[in-house]
Amino acid sequence: MKCVFSLFLGLFVIACSAVSFTASAADRDIGPKCTQWNSYRVLFKKGEDKISAESAKDLAAFVKDAGHDCGYRLYATASKEGDKAYDISGRRLNAAAAMLKTQGVKPEMVLAVQHWVDDSAADTNQARSAILYTLPKQGISCRKYEKRSPVEVDLYFSSQSAIISPQLKNDLEAFAASIRDSRCNVELTAVAAKEFTGADAAKTNKALAKQRIKVMVDILTAAGIDSDRLIDTNVDYVGEKKPNVAKNRLATASLM
């Protein structure tokens, strides 16, 4: 009897060790600086889109500390650089993404989000940069990382309301349950038609769309989705262009 117990205990310890080793292996490329919105800024000289050797060295150190399995979200900007400024900022965005690839970061862990021109900024290298933000725990896009098919939940609201019906709430909770244990991030969008009128109609209706986003966030987080996985929340007011009908009061939750 004692031998049987000892054998069982040994097998249990081995199984626990295997699970522990697997978990450790899965986390081996997550570094101490892979924290929510940890940032690094790559500075560029006026009119240039090449990353200097010094910046490349510092960026490599940042990636080493954050880890190859950390998510990286990118932005880039140009300032007071003439007619080609927008194009330059786009090339800076691409240069930062390419640099991450040379450091061994998987393409699916990089989201090159936006580039823009900010001529209101002071005329310094600080205004001409690529900005990296880290996002821990999840992949940037599970549709690429886990090869998932696109999934989207559509929610239609009554006019002047941010209340979700019980059925749509159930749909959103089912969506949350399907990704709770995955690496999926979620994009939320909401549209508001011209539901309120008056001098501040645009402002009021945009605020209504934001309330709809908040309701969705509350339901998803209550269903076990970390708020740092809801990384895009887009609001669109279409009231001046489209009528106040159900399809123009749409909010969506979708996989990135």
PyMOL commands that set and color helices and strands:
alter all, ss='L'
color gray80, all
select helices_A, chain A and resi 2-26+53-66+82-102+107-109+125-127+142-145+166-179+201-222+227-229+246-248
alter helices_A, ss='H'
color red, helices_A
select strands_A, chain A and resi 39-43+71-78+110-117+129-135+152-156+186-192+230-237+250-255
alter strands_A, ss='S'
color yellow, strands_A
deselect
rebuild
show_as cartoon
